Amino acid sequence: MDIRPIRTEEDYQAALREVESLMAAEFGTPEGDRPDVLATLVEAYEAKHSPMEVADPVEAIKFQMDQKGLTVKDLER
């Protein structure tokens, strides 16, 4: 299994394409293990280069209310 670290955006895109191409691989085979290992590397790259911000809970509720057309009065029930 020739797996390398993901260091560049090009490496990242190539890993995503390979994971996608191997999704139907049989579990427990070398081809079936490869997407698991690559997915771990992809997650590490994403965490380092595109960290997700934790949403403020109150702002998240306000956003959902706005998306659903709700007001504070609607939540009083």
Summary of the structure (lengths in Angstrom):
residues: 77
radius of gyration: 19.9
end to end distance: 58.1
largest distance: 58.9
contacts: 154
relative contact order: 0.12
helix: 62%
strand: 0%
